[in-house]
Amino acid sequence: MTANVAGSENGVPSPSSDDPLPEWWMYRGTGVPHDGIDRLPEAPPWRSFPYRAARDDLLEISAPPADPVGDRKGRRPPSSLYQVDRAEVHLVNMALLLRRPLLVTGSPGVGKSTLAHSIAHELNLGPVLRWSVTSRTSLQDGLYQYDAIGRLQDAGLTGHRPSAPHGRGGARGNRLAQSLAIGRYLRLGPLGTAFLPWRKPRVLLIDEIDKSDVDFPSDLLHVFEEGEFSVPELARLHTPSAQVMTTDDQSWVEVRQGKVRCHEFPVVVMTSNEERDFSPAFLRRCIRLEIPQPDETKLVRLLAAHLPTPGSEVSPVHEELIREFLRRQGEDGAQLANDQLLNAVLIARQLWDSSEGREAVVNHLLRPLNEA
């Protein structure tokens, strides 16, 4: 086995060194932040929405807080070290151009969720809005939460009662007071936050969508197609606007006329461990990306990015562990995650000199996930 790390940009392996990166690619898979999202063309007619926010009303994405310790030590965030194949980068850019959600399938541990963080990091799209799905998840959970009980309790504790309106001005003032008050008890979920009028699209990770209820994907598609949703608790007040909380960083935004409307379709990454099938109606609205089990070349790149060794050669320990990782997957049908190999290589530096240590590393850190 020889080191075959693809070409790199600023020390980060590129998807391939055989061909130049296509000009139309916005996401390149290099892990190096850039302004490629500024070249995103207008949405195709069938994926554009009638509502377009005024330029002054667009929201700016807050950059994630810097890690001064990591910066001083020259550490790179894990999302910048993500190893992506050229075909996968093609599909990501197709989803960006077509404004379609990306349905990412593959075995646990191959990097499906990390892809969303890689896109957000490289294109400077702020923190990922993560929505973890279970069998009890409903569409409402992702749109917004309204704490009606908390509002009633607070009203009871303060003895506050809405004042009776006096004339048209009194009614308007009373409604405005109601909208401002109710906003304190409303919080947009990950999907609701992603649908706000951002200047640049946010990245929304809907993790393990295959665990959802049977109707959940169809409900989700309806919102994706409409590009907006209503908040009845606000809409019924007939007030111009209300301040509500977003799901990230406890920030506040203005919601007008009780509607949250998309200015630019978010970058939606949905992951699936293939525990269920999806309807043709759902699949035809997605860009499907299957991440296969890594081959030798990808594993070499993975180790070179996370656990570099002096020079460009792969150490004998790396070689042996990669061979064992691939053998177990191929011959034994074992289900192994990429981070298991990283853990094994790291610990092997301390234990590989003895047969007992090697056995412990291989049998415990490379233990198949599908083994009882």
Secondary structure, 3 states (H helix, E strand, C coil): CCCCCCCEECCEECCCCCCCCCCCCCCCCCCCCCCHHHHCCCCCHHHCCCCCCCHHHCECCCCCCCCHHHHHCCCCCHHHHCCCCHHHHHHHHHHHHHCCCEEEECCCCCCHHHHHHHHHHHCCCCCCEEEECCCCCCHHHHHEEECHHHHHHHHHHHCCCCCCCCHHHHHHHHHHHHHHHHHCCEEECHHHHHCCCECCCCEEEEECHHHCCCCHHHHHHHHHHHCEEECHHHHCCCCCEEEEECCCCCCEEEEECCEEECCCCCEEEEEECCCCCCCHHHHCCCEEEECCCCCHHHHHHHHHHHCCCCCCCCCHHHHHHHHHHHHHHHCCCCCCCHHHHHHHHHHHHHHCCCHHHHHHHHHHHCCCCCCC
